[in-house]
Amino acid sequence: MSSNLLEEASKVIPNTAVLINLVSKRVRQLSNGQRPLVEIGPRMSNADIALQEIIEHKLVPEAADLSPNGA
């Protein structure tokens, strides 16, 4: 995972727990065959793709992701 991408994504979603949960969920989706919402470069991991999607505002947390107990 690129530290530059992580830093940029944390500017979009400053809550670390929400950011981690969103990236984890998206990595699972990408691993299961969903297509990326951004152009991917060589050697980009699924986590990098998820972070880039957040940076480009193509991936946003759902209301359930923002609640303190996740429900």
Order of alpha helices (4+ residues) and beta strands (2+ residues): alpha-alpha-alpha-alpha
